[in-house]
């Protein structure tokens, strides 16, 4: 079996189509799906050498698999990372990236605006293992500096954050982390790998839900952790192999197909989102719009520094509270109501009652998740159809 590795002359779009390509002896054009759980060996000695790491090769699909390895190579090329490990879901990637390096007595610092499941992991699951946590205002560097302790091991940040699109200055937080020898994990889902490059800004680890824009068409779950070779090989892979959050080879194959069109789709997502954000900001029915490339965004300057553009996600508040927000959503004809995001189809959700419903009402109020807040994942439909749908929904 041959393997195409990174060609230094290839650009991003070429790597997203051809990077890490493995072809069997049949010479197939599209990547093959290796839907097998195990592998056979020519001899007992070969089996021993693969398990002890002396000889290269696959041993079990819970560890890795040719289809998974191709996806990992391609994602690493995209992110300019040394290594990648794919997992069964985005939350498996988030949990694995933290737990593989935490122990009882450690301390975690995180930005306070988080996806509901990330918030649950940090505030509910980690304390059960004797791990402390501190949540901070992500844009306030003084809060970051004060939050660190002698036992701070991991820092977790979503930027832009789910669902309010708060922005955290990655480079500045990375400097603080390095001073305290803490590992900085960036959840880069809202920005996508094309608009923001956390590793280049000083982050140690980047996590993705490949379910979102990377796969891009709402077909299957997946997650990815990208970092240097030492972290992946020595910290993450032992945790991953022995706890079993492996991605299905079929899901890996579907995600590979999604990568081939990622740049084309994200360009349309962002183009549509910018126009919709501008439209919403002018509407008398909308009280606030949160979009990173709008000058009205509270963290506009930080976003301009580290993001290529405003991205594919918008949050906004409808005047009239929950009743008005639900009425608007129920009138939409093109845009679907769904808690997912990153699909080719435009999707809208009410975070307070869905994705963030597990967070206490007082805490939601503190981090800006109001009953009038809606999160819109902008798709690749015709922009006129989308704006007309929003317009009729607001009337």
C-alpha positions in Angstrom: 0.0 0.0 0.0 1.4 3.4 -1.0 1.1 6.6 0.9 1.3 10.2 -0.3 2.8 12.4 2.3 3.0 16.2 2.5 4.4 17.9 -0.6 5.9 21.2 0.4 4.8 22.7 -2.9 1.1 21.9 -2.4 -1.3 24.5 -1.3 -4.2 24.1 1.2 -6.8 23.2 -1.4 -4.6 20.5 -2.9 -3.8 19.0 0.5 -7.5 18.9 1.4 -8.1 16.7 -1.7 -4.9 14.7 -1.8 -3.0 15.0 1.5 -2.1 11.8 3.2 -3.8 9.7 0.5 -3.4 5.9 0.9 -4.2 3.8 -2.1 -4.5 0.0 -2.1 -3.1 -2.2 -4.8 -6.3 -1.7 -6.7 -5.5 1.9 -7.5 -8.9 3.4 -6.5 -9.4 7.1 -7.2 -11.6 7.8 -4.1 -10.2 6.8 -0.8 -11.2 3.2 0.2 -13.2 2.5 3.3 -11.5 -0.1 5.5 -14.5 -1.3 7.5 -12.6 -3.9 9.5 -12.0 -4.2 13.3 -8.7 -6.1 13.3 -5.7 -7.0 11.2 -3.7 -10.2 10.4 0.0 -10.7 10.6 2.5 -12.7 8.6 4.0 -14.2 11.8 3.9 -14.0 15.6 7.1 -12.0 15.4 5.3 -9.4 13.2 2.5 -9.1 15.6 4.9 -8.6 18.5 6.9 -6.0 16.6 3.7 -4.0 15.8 2.5 -4.0 19.3 5.8 -3.0 20.8 6.2 -0.2 18.2 9.3 -1.5 16.5 7.5 -2.2 13.2 5.0 0.2 11.5 1.5 -1.0 10.7 -2.0 -1.3 12.1 -3.1 -3.6 14.9 -6.7 -2.8 15.8 -9.2 -0.2 14.6 -9.8 1.1 18.1 -6.2 2.2 17.8 -6.1 3.3 14.2 -7.1 2.1 10.7 -6.0 3.1 7.1 -9.1 5.3 6.6 -8.7 7.0 10.0 -5.0 7.5 9.4 -5.7 9.2 6.1 -8.1 11.6 7.7 -5.6 12.3 10.5 -2.8 13.1 8.1 -5.0 15.3 6.0 -6.3 17.2 9.1 -2.8 17.7 10.4 -1.8 19.1 7.0 -4.7 21.5 7.1 -3.9 22.7 10.6 -0.1 22.7 10.1 0.1 20.4 13.2 2.6 17.6 13.8 0.0 15.0 14.6 -3.8 14.5 14.8 -6.0 11.9 16.5 -9.6 11.6 15.4 -12.4 10.5 17.7 -16.0 9.5 17.7 -17.4 13.0 18.4 -16.4 16.5 19.2 -17.1 16.0 22.9 -15.0 12.9 22.9 -12.2 15.1 21.5 -12.8 17.8 24.1 -12.9 15.4 27.0 -9.9 13.3 25.8 -7.7 16.4 25.3 -8.3 17.4 28.9 -8.5 14.1 30.8 -5.3 12.6 29.2 -3.3 15.2 31.0 -5.3 15.8 34.3 -5.1 14.1 37.6 -6.7 14.7 41.1 -5.5 17.9 42.6 -5.0 19.8 39.3 -6.7 23.0 38.5 -8.4 24.0 35.2 -9.1 27.6 34.0 -11.7 28.2 31.2 -13.5 31.0 29.6 -17.0 31.3 31.1 -19.0 31.2 27.8 -18.9 27.5 26.8 -21.1 25.0 24.9 -23.4 23.3 27.4 -21.6 20.0 27.3 -18.2 21.6 27.7 -19.6 23.6 30.7 -20.9 20.4 32.2 -17.5 18.6 31.8 -15.6 21.4 33.6 -18.1 22.2 36.3 -19.7 18.8 37.0 -17.5 15.9 35.8 -14.0 17.2 36.6 -14.7 18.0 40.3 -15.8 14.4 40.8 -12.1 13.5 40.1 -10.8 16.0 42.5 -10.0 18.6 39.8 -10.7 22.3 40.6 -11.8 24.9 38.1 -12.1 28.6 37.6 -14.2 30.4 35.0 -13.2 33.8 33.7 -14.4 36.5 31.4 -12.6 35.5 28.3 -11.9 39.0 27.1 -10.5 40.2 30.4 -6.8 39.5 30.6 -6.6 40.6 34.2 -9.1 37.9 35.2 -6.9 35.4 33.3 -3.8 36.4 35.1 -5.5 36.2 38.5 -7.1 32.8 37.8 -3.9 30.8 37.6 -2.7 28.8 40.6 0.4 26.7 41.3 -1.6 23.6 40.3 -3.1 25.0 37.1 -2.5 22.4 34.4 -5.0 22.9 31.6 -6.7 26.0 30.1 -9.7 25.6 27.9 -11.1 28.3 25.6 -13.8 28.5 23.0 -13.3 31.4 20.6 -15.6 32.5 19.1 -17.6 31.1 22.0 -20.9 29.1 21.7 -23.4 30.7 21.6 -22.6 34.4 22.2 -19.5 34.6 19.9 -17.4 36.1 22.6 -13.8 36.4 21.4 -10.7 35.5 23.4 -7.2 36.9 22.5 -5.4 33.6 21.9 -1.9 35.0 21.6 -2.2 36.9 24.9 -3.7 34.0 26.9 -1.0 31.7 25.4 1.7 33.9 26.8 0.1 33.6 30.3 -0.2 29.9 29.9 3.5 29.5 28.9 4.5 31.5 32.0 2.6 29.1 34.2 3.5 26.0 32.1 -0.2 25.3 31.5 -1.5 23.5 28.4 -3.8 25.8 26.3 -6.6 24.0 24.4 -8.6 26.0 21.9 -12.0 24.8 20.6 -11.9 26.3 17.1 -15.2 25.0 15.8 -17.0 28.3 15.3 -14.1 29.8 13.4 -13.4 26.7 11.3 -9.8 25.7 10.5 -9.7 28.1 7.6 -10.3 31.4 9.5 -8.2 31.1 12.6 -5.0 29.2 13.4 -4.6 28.7 17.1 -1.4 26.7 17.0 0.3 29.6 15.1 -1.0 32.0 17.8 0.6 30.0 20.6 -2.0 27.4 21.6 -0.8 23.9 22.4 -3.8 21.9 21.3 -6.7 22.5 18.9 -10.0 20.5 19.1 -12.8 20.2 16.5 -16.1 18.6 16.2 -15.6 17.4 12.6 -19.4 16.9 12.7 -19.7 20.6 12.0 -18.2 22.5 9.0 -15.4 19.9 8.3 -17.9 17.2 7.4 -20.3 19.9 6.5 -23.5 18.2 5.5 -25.0 16.8 8.7 -24.3 13.2 8.0 -22.1 11.8 10.7 -20.3 12.5 14.0 -16.6 13.0 14.6 -14.0 14.9 16.5 -10.3 15.7 16.2 -7.4 16.7 18.5 -4.3 18.3 16.9 -1.1 19.1 18.6 2.6 18.3 18.6 3.9 14.7 18.2 5.0 14.4 21.9 1.5 15.3 23.2 -0.4 13.0 20.8 2.0 10.0 21.2 2.7 10.2 24.9 -0.4 11.7 26.5 -3.4 11.4 24.2 -3.0 8.1 22.4 -2.6 5.9 25.5 -5.8 7.5 26.9 -7.6 7.1 23.6 -6.5 3.5 23.0 -7.5 2.3 26.4 -10.8 4.2 26.8 -12.1 3.6 23.3 -13.6 6.8 21.8 -12.6 5.6 18.3 -14.1 7.1 15.2 -15.9 4.8 12.8 -14.0 4.2 9.5 -17.2 5.0 7.6 -17.5 8.3 9.4 -13.8 9.0 8.7 -14.4 8.4 5.0 -17.5 10.7 4.8 -15.5 13.4 6.6 -12.7 13.0 4.0 -15.2 13.7 1.3 -16.3 16.8 3.2 -12.8 18.1 3.4 -12.6 18.2 -0.4 -15.1 21.0 -0.6 -14.3 22.8 2.8 -12.8 25.9 1.4 -15.6 26.4 -1.2 -18.3 25.9 1.4 -16.8 28.0 4.2 -16.4 30.9 1.7 -20.1 30.9 1.0 -21.0 30.4 4.6 -19.1 33.5 5.6 -20.2 35.6 2.7 -23.8 34.9 3.5 -23.3 35.4 7.3 -21.8 38.8 6.8 -24.7 40.0 4.7 -27.3 38.6 7.2 -25.5 40.2 10.1 -25.6 43.5 8.4 -29.3 43.1 7.6 -30.2 42.1 11.2 -28.3 45.0 12.7 -30.5 47.4 10.7 -33.8 45.6 11.7 -36.0 47.4 14.4 -37.1 44.0 15.5 -33.6 43.0 16.7 -32.1 44.4 19.8 -28.5 43.1 19.4 -26.4 41.3 16.9 -23.2 39.4 17.8 -21.0 38.9 14.8 -17.2 39.3 15.0 -16.6 41.5 11.9 -19.3 44.0 12.9 -17.8 47.0 14.6 -20.6 46.8 17.2 -19.2 43.5 18.5 -17.6 44.1 21.9 -14.4 42.2 20.9 -14.2 43.5 17.3 -10.5 44.5 17.5 -9.4 41.1 18.8 -11.4 39.3 16.1 -9.9 41.5 13.4 -6.4 40.6 14.7 -6.8 36.8 14.8 -9.7 35.9 12.4 -9.7 36.1 8.6 -13.3 37.3 8.6 -16.4 37.2 10.8 -17.1 33.5 10.2 -20.2 31.4 9.5 -22.1 31.9 12.8 -24.3 34.7 14.1 -26.1 35.3 17.4 -28.8 37.9 17.9 -31.6 38.9 20.3 -35.2 39.4 19.1 -37.1 42.1 20.9 -39.9 40.6 22.9 -38.1 37.8 24.8 -38.7 34.1 24.4 -42.2 34.4 23.1 -41.1 36.6 20.2 -38.0 34.5 19.5 -40.1 31.3 19.3 -42.7 33.0 17.1 -39.9 34.1 14.7 -38.4 30.6 14.6 -41.7 29.0 13.9 -42.4 31.3 11.0 -39.2 30.4 9.2 -39.6 28.4 6.0 -36.1 28.0 4.6 -34.1 28.0 7.8 -34.5 24.9 9.9 -34.8 24.7 13.7 -32.0 22.5 14.9 -29.4 22.4 17.6 -26.7 21.3 15.2 -24.5 23.8 13.3 -22.0 23.8 10.4 -24.4 22.2 7.9 -24.8 23.3 4.3 -28.4 24.1 5.4 -29.0 27.1 7.5 -30.0 26.1 11.1 -31.3 28.2 14.0 -31.6 27.3 17.7 -32.7 28.9 21.0 -29.7 28.1 23.2 -31.4 28.8 26.5 -33.9 26.0 26.0 -31.7 23.6 24.1 -27.9 23.5 23.9 -27.4 25.4 27.1 -30.5 24.2 29.0 -28.4 22.3 31.5 -26.9 25.6 32.8 -28.5 27.3 35.8 -30.7 30.3 34.9 -28.5 32.7 37.0 -25.4 31.5 35.3 -26.9 31.8 31.9 -27.8 35.4 32.7 -24.3 36.1 33.8 -22.8 34.9 30.5 -25.4 36.6 28.3 -27.6 33.6 27.3 -31.0 35.3 27.5 -34.4 34.0 26.5 -34.4 36.3 23.5 -31.0 35.0 22.2 -30.9 33.0 19.0 -27.9 31.3 17.3 -27.9 31.1 13.6 -25.6 28.7 11.7 -25.6 30.2 8.2 -25.7 27.8 5.3 -24.8 28.0 1.6 -28.3 28.7 0.2 -29.0 31.7 -2.0 -28.5 34.8 0.1 -31.8 36.4 -1.1 -33.8 33.4 -0.1 -32.2 33.5 3.4 -32.8 37.3 3.9 -36.3 37.1 2.6 -37.0 34.2 5.0 -35.7 36.2 8.0 -37.6 39.2 6.8 -41.0 37.4 6.7 -40.2 35.7 10.0 -39.8 39.1 11.7 -42.8 40.7 10.2 
